[in-house]
Amino acid sequence: MHTVPYIVLPADSMTNFNPDTYHLLITGAGPMHDGKDIMLSLTFADGGTVTVIALVTNPQNGGSSYFLN
């Protein structure tokens, strides 16, 4: 695993984040519990920011992907 400076997200398309490809490592956010929602603010190269709701899943309990609503 390594950190990348950016991820290309084509306009009008869907990008999946999961443990086998790109994924987000969130640190310093305090306790997160499987099945609970968290708010993420995503900042884009054009300066726009979008806040989304993300469902926390635990890969050890069968949750292998992370859903952004």
C-alpha angles and dihedrals in degrees: 000000000000138000119255122202094226144353120225111234111187116221117262094011139105124247121194122214115200139143092267095056132010116348138166123248108201115197133180094021097116125233117351120190129209111258096021126115125237130189119241126190111209117198118203131206092254089060096255119134125204124190115212137177115242126195113227112226131179116224089204089063095048097273101132100162138045120228124213115197 
